[in-house]
Amino acid sequence: MFELRDLERFMAVVAHRNFGRAARSLGMTQPALSRRIAVLERELGAPLFSRAHRQIELTRIGDVLAREARAVLTQASLADRAMHDAVSGATGHLRVATRSVGRFRLIPEALRRLRASHPRVAVSVADPMTGFPLDLLRRGAIDVTLVRGPVDLGERLCSERLRIDQVVVVMSTEHRLANEAVVNVADLAEERFVETVSLRAYGYYDVMRDPAMRAGFIPHVVQTLDSVDNLLICVAAGIGIAFMHDASLELAVPGIVFRPLRPPGPTVELRAVWRAGDRNPVIAPFVSYLVLAAQYERQPARSRKGTKK
């Protein structure tokens, strides 16, 4: 049966979509990596990658393995950290994982406050990669995540609203409309768009497409990306524009601008989510610090002075 190292090699190829780059990231040669993937495919009895047309794409079996491998590797990382914390004598443990861009500002601020008030609590921050942190949360692999959009949490999860953001358009600074203070949605009908797969995964596909639908057009999507990070790379490169929440506070990416829409776009909520009935005593203070961090983030720069505690 395959080992964790096999999954790490497999996921490196998934991430890079190129055996040479994946091998370099792993510190091994391409032939050695190719042999290990071939062994893995023989053990599973099915090909994991399609190499047609010189493109590395996941097969149906490969897609299933990628989804499970993300969860396994994340859980292994968290377990390793938990054991390290237990040996070091830490009291309490908080495991956080999210793909939301809120991780760049809200989580660091909340963790600073938590470490000040609970200095002996150990914290693990994991990257769920392109997996679904809500699945990790339901399985007990993490304690708290941040989720944006109209997600149906069900009865097993609790949440706290952190803030509400307007849907805007993000475009390259070289775009013909980049200097407009407000962009008319109708002027975007002939534009090329890029989107993320999370639009469908988290249920706010209709929310992000709402401005275009109300203006009477369907966005011409030229590329679908696996993360907001990669989406913004494509936007900065001029490959396409995108509808997304206003992330101008979290993401200072060179070469892009966020512009409000006319008529105004819909709003989306950012929520902290945790398991209902979880007895981890660190969750409640951490969520309260997330709320404070969100309030602090939206204050004008002058009024922020002296508000931290």
Secondary structure, 3 states (H helix, E strand, C coil): CCCHHHHHHHHHHHHHCCHHHHHHHHCCCHHHHHHHHHHHHHHHCCCCEECHHHCCEECHHHHHHHHHHHHHHHHHHHHHHHHHHHHHCCCCEEEEECCCHHHHCHHHHHHHHHHHHCCCCEEEEECCCCCCHHHHHHCCCCCEEEEECCCCCCCCEEEEEEEEEEEEEEEECCCCCCCCCCEEHHHHCCCEEEEECHHHHCCCHHHHHHHHHHHCCCCEEEEEECCHHHHHHHHHCCCCEEEEECCCCCCCCCCEEEECEECCCCEEEEEEEEECCCCCCCHHHHHHHHHHHHHHHCCCCHHHCCCCC
